[in-house]
Amino acid sequence: MQSNYQYVLCINEQEISVRATEEWGALAALSTLAQLSVGNCLPDCTITDGPKHPWRGLLVDVARHFISLATLFQCCDLMHHFKMNVLHLHLSDDQGFRFGSEAYPELVSADNYSLDELRQLITYAADLGIRVVPELDVPGHTSSWLVKHPEWGFGGVNDDELKEFGSHSGCLDPSNPKTVEAVMTLFEEIARTFPDEYVHVGGDEVDSFYWENSSRVQYWAATHELLNPRDIQAQFTIAVCERLSELNKKAIVWDEALHELLPTSVTVQAWRGLRARDISLAAGYPTIVSAPYYLDLHYPTTLHYLYSPEMSSQDWRDADVRVRNDLRLAHVADGVRWHQDFGEFPNLPNRESGEILGGEACMWSELVTDELLLTRVWTRTPAIAERLWGVPDNNELDSMYERLSVSLQRLSVLGLPDVLNTHQIHPCTELKPLFEMLEPVKWYGRLLSMERVRARAEGRDESAHARPYNQRTPLNRVVDRIPAESFSAVLLARRIKKGEDQSSWIIGWKNQHAVFDDCVNKYPELEELRPVSEALSKLADVALGLAAYEPSLVGPFGEYLLPIATAFADDF
């Protein structure tokens, strides 16, 4: 973590020079040079630069949907370009085990990374100044383990049940010496494969039902004076962390693993909001902030950009209020409010304040396949990367979007993946005026279903409502291919705010609905867009002053939103 990314870049008519203490700084300077190369000439300038945070990470969940090595290489290219330096691979979960273990090959899913492939990725990333941090999530999220070794824990499922998303109730048995031995062997293999000093051991969302109802676990707990499930998990987690320490590795855990006996040598990744960060820091733990940077929530870039890892608690609370009140999230407002303050936390001793290492954007892959990943991640992550590198405290969102737009448009010129146009949304070009205004519903509206979102926010049993997606659900609809945020809508909203002409857009909004029936006759799968097509046509009337604005025009329409409608909320 002591790598030095500082550099001085000098550009003048005679030469381009870079001064840096370490090669990482030189690599960062080259990223800046590429970003400056707009047009046919470089500016005459001297730039002295360095990151605010040593940990500028991206988590890629390769367990729910397998992500190919080629795509991970492209992720590394983009991480380097935007000066991110930690690729966190979430290698195991209930739905898959992607680490190509040679010690326990029977655990390994059909789609996986061999040890040799992982070493290739590590080498490729290292050449770009990126460290690769592996995660095996234990003791929960281990259903994929228990299919092959049910004797290692409780709540095992069959192969067919692995496809179901959500946190499964199965977990490892910490009282079983054979289980502990297998876990230690796997982490020893991880430690040998990955040279980085950090290894993530998970620890989130452990369902304690089986521990509480197992006489064997309860007897074991009593003999170790463990009073509750938190103590049981801590006993297990601390043993894993100690073994990693013997292997000269530092452990990372999700914030659910916080416990009064957890050594402060362990790093905590805070994902459950402000309290997780502040409690971790107050108890003396090195802390990685992820709560504001969950890319799978389909939030607009602005809402991620409100947050920086080191911001004061009051500033964080103010940002939370802005998120709760954002009209684009009105359809999931109760869920967002619940999410900002959920979870129970232990009473931990106050120690010397811990250090904020930085932050990490997280791409959980339930609704992302290999071909969709780059667009889902990289249309918003550059703004998060800017926050993690440490721009001046400037929440001017218009200027952020200008930088983001220029950066994304330049990628293909620089030989990087064109994340704006990687996939055509749909071959029906007549409906382009509709497609470019659409966004997916926010928060967990897609993954859970809107009915289940309401149940969760209201504290009701969710199980009455089936999840609409599992691992075998094709992700080939329009909602899968539109970006999480419509840049066309962002641009137009700014024009509306300035009172600029909207006529060309309005004509398109009317035309798309006029041809909608013909399009559906040709492409029946587009029928699900009829309600939002009608809403966009009505919005054209609002823009022309022929109809009154209605909040319902934003949506949701099934799994779709029409966020451009919010641009008319203050005026009509």
Buried (B, 14 or more C-beta within 10 A) or exposed (E): BEBBBBBBBBBEEEEEEBEBEBEBBBBBBBBBBBBBBBEEEBEEEEBEBBBBBBBBBBBBBBBBBBBBBEBBBBBBBBBBBBBBBBBBBBBBBBBBBBBBBEEBEEBBBEEBBBBEBBBBBBEBBBEBBBBBBBBBBBBBBBBBBBBBBEEBBBBBBEEEBBBBBBBBBBBBBBBBEEBBEBBBBBBBBBBEBBEBEBBBBBBBBBBBBBBEEBEEBBEBBEEEEBEEBBBBBBBBBBBBBBBBBEBEBBBBBBBBBBBEEBEBEBBBBBBBBBBBBBBBBBBBBBBBBBBBBBBBBBBBBBBBBBBBBBBEEEBBEEBBEEBBEBBBBBBBBBBBBBBBEEEEBEEBEEEEEBBBBBBBBBBBBBBBBBBBBBBBBBBBBBBBBBBBBBBEEEEEBEEBBEBBBEBBBBBBEEEBBBBBEBBEBBEBEBBBBBBBBBBBBBBBBBBBBBEBBBBBBEEEEBEEBEBBBBBEBEBEBBBBBBBBBBBBBBBBBBEBEEEEEBEEBBEBBBBBBEBBEEBBEEBEEBEBBBBBBBBBBBBBBBBEEEBEBBEEBBBBBBBBBBBBBBBBBEEE
